[in-house]
Amino acid sequence: MIMNAELPAEGFLRHRGLILVAAGGAVAEAGLLTLVAPAARPLAPQVTAVPSLAAYHDVRWLFIDNQSWAWFAALVAAVLIVRSALDVALLRLAWPRAFPAPAPLRSLASCAALTALAWLLLSPAATLAFGVAVLPFSWPFLAAFPLMFGMVAALSHGGTVEAWWRRLPPLRSVLWLIGSFAALTASAGVIAHLPTAEALPVAALAGLVNARAWYGIAVVAARLHPRPHRSVRARLVFGLPFAPLAALAVLALVIGVARLMFTGTITLPISTAAESAAAHVTGAVPAAKEGAPGHGAGTATVSPATSPATAPERAAAAAAVLVVGGWGSSCCGGGSGLGGALPGVTVRQFSYLGLGANGRPLTSEPAADDLPLPTLGDRLAEQVLALHRQTHEPVDVVAESEGTLAVYAMLGRHRGLPIASVVLLSPIVGPGQLSYPPGPDGASVSEDALDELNRLVGSMSPYGPSGAQDLLSSVSEFGARYFADAASGDGPGADGKPIRWLAVVPLADAVTLPVCGLPQNVIVVPAFHGGLLGDPSVLPMVSQFLSGRPVTVASHDDGQLRAAAEAITGAATAWRMPQTSTACPG
């Protein structure tokens, strides 16, 4: 009778201690991060989330530490104790008063087992997130996100239900986790764009939602009873670890889908950019709407430089174009699409193997692009100069994905090159947000995990077991520096004039962009990362820009896509690696 008389909402509101700890803990971490790592503040509310979500919060913080394995083990032990104690405290504060609470030591052991198991199972997702912080592009994030979500859902009842590992999660537990997950995502999207004074109340509100989810799961746990094992067969069947097996099934499913995508069994549309001709924009970019995100005084930029293309004067038409393909590209037939859009212009493709004795790009296969950034930059500079000597004209560079890293390295290592303009397609923005020590003596847990994951992905892909090892290591060491050099805009291009810039960013890559306003010389298109070099709706924009003509973009579509990109970027910070420094380019 007492149990039925207690309404869930009324019972929750009587748990003032739970509300105070859950909301206060979120505010406390947000305040602390404001002092030491403001860019990581969107993760703060997750500190008091339900156990499986809180475990993903913790494992990402553990992975950004670049110390030895011994230090990592000690840190894991310390955090495990603190996390387990906090989970037990929240569980007891959330437990419905009409039910007897579980014994503290049993709850502590249960929460510790859940946290340790969740850390182990979530380590591939955390490794992918770490890789995205080193080399930011959307595909690894899009693999890590469903992997993480599926596992935390499979473990949503962990640490709360008696013998939780022998049960699949009850539906109500999964629904409470989904609600908490949605609230944490939304709060991160808001906190990412707010100053401290306004962000703390949002963190408190997210903590309140955490408290409600804790209470909801505690009610589910209190009303579940252990299954009676009346026979040996029942004990064998119901004694299986169903929850861990379900989490492992999620991992196997994601790996299987990745393998099918590499073999071409599953294909995704690379771009669905709409064709439009609604607005002519001076110099090459969509017209800035009044009050649109990313415009106005003091706005931080995402592109490597402010664009001289926004000036009223008409730019000179292209005469020589060097096309730099992305990861997995071959040489030398990839520039033909752009060549057809630029009749009379010399279009040459960059070769990752360099130039032959005759000064022509060497034929290369997709596996040839695993190169250190300094080598990439030097080879690109060499081929720019070779094309300039052949045509006696300034060179325009059109680079995609990994090719944009080569552009940053070239500009960071070579000044005064005869470059008139640069077009970045699917650009890698803000590489090296996190890094690991160079060389074998400085190996860390995060580096070792990333190396193993790189070998696994390489073995499934057509690029060989080494994957992108040399590229990843050099991006960790040099990527942030070269990007900052290119972002500064220092150093003239051809004839001492500033280099003109245009960036075309696929909407999917918004999940990896820094939380900064998009400048005028950035166009957002509805597409996935890569493939824009052959996109029939993007090629006209590139040819118009290189020809010195206004780029044709639908202003209403561009405004909506830019707003969507900003919203996605903020929300994605909840599930990326913590950013220990501001990532907005100067």
N, C-alpha and C positions, 0 to 999 in steps of 0.2 A: 504493500500500500504506500509506504513511504517513497519507494522508488518511482512509482507511477505518478505520484503527486508532484515530483520535482521536474519542472520544465527545463529543457537544456539552456535556454537563454537566461532564465532566472538563476539557475545554478551557476552559470558562468559569471554573471555579474557579482555573485557573492564571493568569488575567488579573487579578492583584491590583491592578495600577495602574488598570485600568478600574473595578473595584469601589471603590477608594479615591476616585477623582475623582468618580464618579457619586454615591456616597453622601455623600462629604464636601461636594460642591457643594450638594446639597439641604440638608444640615445648616447650611452656612454661610449660605445665603440665609434659611433659617428663623430663624437667630440674628439676622441683620441686621434682618429684618422685625420681630422681637420688640422691637427697640429703636426703630424708626421708624414701623412700621405693623402692629401686632400682628394686626389683623383680617384682613390680607392673607396671613397665614402659611400658610393651606391651599394657596396657589399655589406655595409654595417648591419642592416636589419636581420641579415641571415644568421647572426650570432645566436639568436634565441629562437630560431626556426625549429620545426619538428626534427627528430634525430637524423633522418637520412639527408635532409636538405642541409642541416647544420654540418654534417660530415663533409659535404662537398665544399662548403665555406672553408672548413679547416684545412682540407687537403690541398687546396690551391695556395693558401698562405704558406703551408709547409714546402710547396714546390718552388716558391720564389727564393728560398734560402739556398745559397750556392756554397754551402759548407761540405765537409767530408761526410762519408757514410756514418762514421762514429758519432759526429755531432748531430746528424739527422736522426739517428736512432734515439739519442738522448732527448732530442726535441719532440719526437713522436711520443715517447713515453710520458713526457711531461704534459703535452697537450691532451693525450688520451685520458690522463687522470682528471685534468680540469674539465674536459668535455663531458666525461661520464658523470662527474659530480654535478655539473650544471644540468644535465639531462635528468638526473634523478631528482634534483630539487624542483625542476619545472614539472616533472611527472607527478610528484607528491602534491605540489601546489594545485595542479590541475585535477587531481583525482576527485570524483564525485563523493560528496560527504556521506551519501547513503550506502556506500560500499566500503568494505574493509580495504585499506591500502596495502599493496604488496610490501614485503619485508625490505628494508633499505639495502641490505647486503645483496639480496637476490636481484633487486633492481639495478644496483651498481654493476654487478657482473653481467646482467643482460644488456645494459646500455654500453658497457665497455666492449662486449662481443659484437654488438651491432656496429659501433663506431669503427672498430678494427676491420671488420669484414667490409664495411662500406668504403673505407679508405682503400683497401686492396682492390675492390671491384671498380671503384671510380678512378683509380690511378691512370688507366688509359685515357679517359676523358680529360683528366687534369693534364696529362702529358700533351694531348692535342691542344688544349688551351694554352699551355706554355709555348708550344710551337707556333701558335698564332701570334703570341706576343713577340716572338723572335722574328717571324716572317709573316706579317699580317695579310692574309687573304682569306676569303670566306669559306672555301671548301673544307678545310679542317674543322672550322667552327661548326659548319652544317653537319659534319659527322659527329662531333663531340656532343652537340646539343641533344639529339634523340638518344644517344647512348647514355648520357647523364640522366635525362628525364625518365627513361625506361627503368633504369636501375633504382633511382630513388623512389619511383612508384612501386616497384616490386618489394622494396624494403620499407614502405611507408608505415607499417605497423611495428617495425623493429624497435626493440628496447621497451615497448609498452605492453604488448600482449605476452602472456605467459607462454614460454616455449614458442616464440614467434617464428623461429627458423623452420618449424615443422608445419607452418601454415602459409598458404597464399594470403596476400593482404585482403582483408575485408573491403567490400566496395566503399563503405562509408569512410574508411581510413584513406583510401585512394582519393576520394572526393575532397576530403579535408586537405590533403597534401596538394591537390590541384589548385584549390582555392588559395592556399598559402603561397604556392608557386606563382600564381597570377598576381597576387598582391605584391610580392617581392620584385617581380619584373616591372610592374607599373611604378612602384616606389623608386626603383633604381632609375627609371626613365625620367622621373621628376627630379630626384635629388641631383642627378648629373648636371642639371641646368640651373640649380639654385645656389645662392650663397649660403653660408653656414647658418645664419639666423633663421632662414626659411627652411633649410633642409632638416634641421633637428626635429621640428614638429612632424614632418613627413616620416622620419625614421620612427618616431614614437607611435604614429598611426599604424605603420607596418608592424611594429612590435605588438600592438594591440591585436592585429589580425593573427599574428603568431600565437598569442595567448588563446584566442578563440579556437584555432586549429588544435592546439595542445589539449584543450578541454574536450573538444569533439572526439579526438582519438582516445583520450583517457576514458570517456564514456563508453566507447566501443570496446576498449580493453576490459573495462570493469564488468561488462555484461557477457563477455565470452567465457566459456567454461572449457576446461581441458577435455579432449576426446577420451572416452573410456576405451581402453585397449583390452577387450575381453578374450582375445586370442593371439597366438603367435603371429599369424598372418596380419592381423590388424596392427600389431606393434611394429612389424616390419614395414608395412605400407605407410602408416601415419607417422612413423619415426623418421621418414626421409626428410632431408633439408629442402623443402619445397621453395622457400623464399630465396635462398642462394641459387638454387637451380634456375628459378625464373629470371634472376638477374643475369646469370651466365647465358641464358637463352637470348636475352637482349643483346649481349655482347656478340654472340655468334651470328645473330641476325644482321647487325650492323656490319660486321666483317664480311658476311656473305653478300650483302648488297654492294659494298665497296668493290668486292671482287667482280661481281657481275657488271658493274659500271666500267671497270678497267677493261674487261673483255668485250665491251660493247653490247652485251645482252640487254642491259638497261641503259637507255639514253634519255637525256633531258634536253629540252630546248635551250640553246645557249643564249638566245636573245629574242625578245618579242617587242623590241623598240618600235613604237608607232611611227608611221610616216606622217608628217604634217608639214604645212607651210603657212603657219598662221602668223608668224612674226619675223621680221627681219631685224637682226640685232647688230648694232654697230660693232664692228671689229671682230666678232666671232663668238659672242656669248649671249645667252638669253638676257633680255632686258631686266634690270633689277626692279622688282616691284617695291613700292614703298612699304616699309615695315616687314619685308620678307626676311626669313632667317638668313643670317650670314652677311648682311649688309649693314653699313653704318660705321661710324667711327669706332676704332678700337677693336673691331672684330678680328679674331684670330683666323688664320687661313689654313687650308688643307693642301692646296697645291704648292709645288716647289717655288713659286715666285708669283708676285703680282704681275698681271698681264699687261704689257704695253699694247696688246691687241684692243684694249678698251679705249684707246685714244681715238679721236675722230679721224685721224689721217688713215688713208688706205695703205695697207701693207703691200710690200712687193710680192709679186707672184712667185711661186716656187719654180726652181730650175733644176734642182737635184734633191732627191729624197732618199734617205737611208731608212729602211724598214727593219726594226729589231723585233723578231718574234719572241714569244714567251716560252715557258717550260714545255719541252716536248716538241718544239718546232724543228723543221728541217730546213736546209738550205739547198737549192736557192730558187724556189718557185713561189714563195709566199707573198711577194710584192705585186703579183700580177693583177689582183683585184684593184689595188690602189692605182696601179699603172693605167688601167682602163679608165679610171675616174679622173686621171690627170694626163690627158693626151699631150704629147710633146715634151713631157717632163722625164728626165732620167731617173728611174726608180730602181734602186739596188737593194738587195736584201743582205742584212748582216749575217755573217757566219760565225758561230761560236768557236770554230776551229781556227779562225783567222784568215789571213790572205796567203795565197800561193806565191811562187816565185814570179809569176806574171802579173801580180798585183790584183788578181781577181779573188773573190771569196771562195774558200774551199768548200766543197760539198760536205755537208754534215748530216748526221742522223739524230733522232730525238734524244739519244742518251748523251750527246756531246755537251749539254749545257750545264752540267754539274761542275761549275768553276768557281774559284774564289772571286770575290768582288774586285780586288785590285786587278786581277787578270782580265775580268770582264771590262772594266773601265778602260784599261790600256788597249785592248783589242778594238773596242768601239772607237776610241780616239784615233787609232791607226786607220780604221776604215773610213772614218769621216774625212781625214786628211787625204786619203787615197781618192775618194770620190771628188773632193774639192780640186785636187790636182788634175783629175781627168776632165772635169767640166768647167773649171775656172769660175765657179759660182758658189755662193754660200749654200750650205747644206741644211735641209730641214730633216729632223729626226722624228720618226713615228715609232714609238715603242709600246709594247704590250707586256703586262704582267712582269715576268722576270726581266724583260728588256728595260723596264723603267728603273730597275736596280742598276743596270749597266749605265743608264743615263746619269744617275746620281753619282756613281763611282767615277765616271768620265769627268763630270764637272767638278768633282771634289779633288781630282788628281791632275787635271789639265786645264789651264786657263787660256783664254784668248783663242779658242778654236773657232773656225769659220762656220758658226752655226747661226742660222737666222731665226728658226723657230723650232719648238718641240711640242709634239702631241703625245700625251700619255693616255693609253687605253687600258682599262682595268689596272690603274696604278697601284703599286705597293706603297701605302701611305704610313709613315712613321715606323719603319723597320727598326728592330733592335730595342723595342720598348722594355723588354727584359733580355738579359744576356747571361752567358755562363763563361767561366774562365777559359781562356785559350790554352791549348796544349794538353797533353795527357796528364801532367802533374797537377793540373787544376781541375780535374774531373769532379763533378758534383752529381748528386742523385738525379736532379732534373735533367742534366746533360746525358747521363747514362740512360735514363728512361727514354729521352727523345731519340738517342742513337738507336736503341732497340726498336722503337716504334718506326723509325725511318727505315730500318732494315726490313721490318715486317711489311710495310707498305711497298717498299721497293721490290720485295720478292713477289708481291701480287701484281705489280704494275709492269708495263713493258720496258721500264727504264733501268732494270737491273737491281741487284740486291743492295748496292751502295746507296740507292735512292738519291737524295739531295744532300749528302753528307758534307761535301766541301762547301756548297752554297750556304747551308745552314750555319756552319761554323764561322764562315767569313761574315755573314750578315750579323751574327751575334757580336763579332769583334769590330766590324767597320760600318755596319749598316746605319746606325744612328748618326755617326759622324758625317758620312757622305750625304745622307739625307738633309742634315742640318746645313751643310755647305751649299747644297743645291737650293734649299729653301730660302737661304739668305738673299739669293738673287745677286750676289756680288760677282763681279767679273763680266765684262762685255762679251758679246758674241761677234758676229761678222761685222767688219768695218767699225768696230767700237760701239755698235748700237746694242741696246738691251735685247735679250732673247725674248721672243714672244712665246707664250705658253697657252695650251689648251689641254684640259683633262676631261676625259669621258669616263664616268664612274658607273659601273653596274649597280643597280639597287641592292643586289645581294651582298655586295661588299660593304654596305652600311653597317653590318654587324661587326666589322673590324676597324671602322674609322674612329679616330679620336673625337672626343666630344667638343667639336669646334664648328663655327659657322662655315658654310661653304661659300667661297668667294665667287665672283662673277665669272671667272674663266673656268668654272667647273660645270659640266652638264651631266645630269643624272639620267640614266636610261634604264628601262625595265629589263634587266638581263642578269645572267649569272656571270661569274668571273671567267674571263677568257673568251676567245672567239669573236671579239669585236672587230678584229682586223678584216674578217670576212663578212661582217654583218651588213646587209644591204641598206639598212636605215642609218648606220653610223658612218659608212664610207662617204656619203655626200657631205656630212658635217666636216669630216677631215679634209676633203678636197676643197670645200669652200674656204675653210680656214687657211689652208696652204696657198690657195689662189688669191688671198687677200680680199675675198668677198665676204659679205655678212653671212653668218651661219644661220640656217633656217631651222628654227625650233618653235614648237607650239608653246607660247608663254604660259598658258593655263596648265598644260601637262607638266611643264618644267617646274612650276611653283608647287604643284601637288607632289611631284616626285621628290623635290628637295625637302619639303615638309615631312614626307614619309621617311626619307633617309635620316633626318635628324631624330625623329621619333624612334626609329629602329636602333640607331646608334646608342641613344640613351638607355633603352630597354636592354640591349645586349650587354651593357656593362655589368649587369647583375650576374652574368654567367661566364664572363671572361676572367682572365687572370687579374689580380689586383694590380693597379697601376701605381707604382711608388713615386712617380714624378709626372708632372703635367706633360702631356704628349702633343700639345698644339705646336705646330711649327712656328718659328719666328717669322 
